[in-house]
């Protein structure tokens, strides 16, 4: 039998420390379809929204790099974080694409 893990409260002795909120473990991955019932994510819309998020990250990184170059960026950490997030998201997108191409090629090699 399993029980839920309780959130960690404020540490005694520290003033002004707020309790830590529990982690939300629900997953909302996009729109649903009525093909096989409610609750199933539509692959095409999930893929499109994921690609849009990657593109938005790249635009944010580009905007922050322009601000850094012109001297209007107030905190260089924002640019570094956005750059790292954008790079990782791009690498993940490329890896998923490569796996999809490999799967397609494998299907095409199958004999009917």
Helices and strands as residue ranges (DSSP letters): H 43-70, H 76-109
